[in-house]
Amino acid sequence: MYVVNCCADDDTLKMRAMYDYVSEDDICLSLTEGEIIINVKLMDDVWAEGQNFDGIIGFFPLNYCQVIIAYLLSSVQWHN
């Protein structure tokens, strides 16, 4: 699992590529290890659709990625 902080208005699913994946057609999204995929929509148990930071949208295999768990900094309360 990969954890990042985020903005309050950003509640879309994000994933991080654990491995490189080379797309074999125009509808799939190639992945580079460590790349963040945004606006992820789960299609079934095997595939998802998402967008990389270059704006390219396509399908990718879920077993190549891990979900990014987001938390809000504003929800953290400090106690002395």
Secondary structure by P-SEA (a helix, b strand, c coil): cbbbbbccccccbbbbbcbbbbbccccbbbbcccccccccccccccbbbbcccccbbbbbbcccbbbbbbbbcccccccc
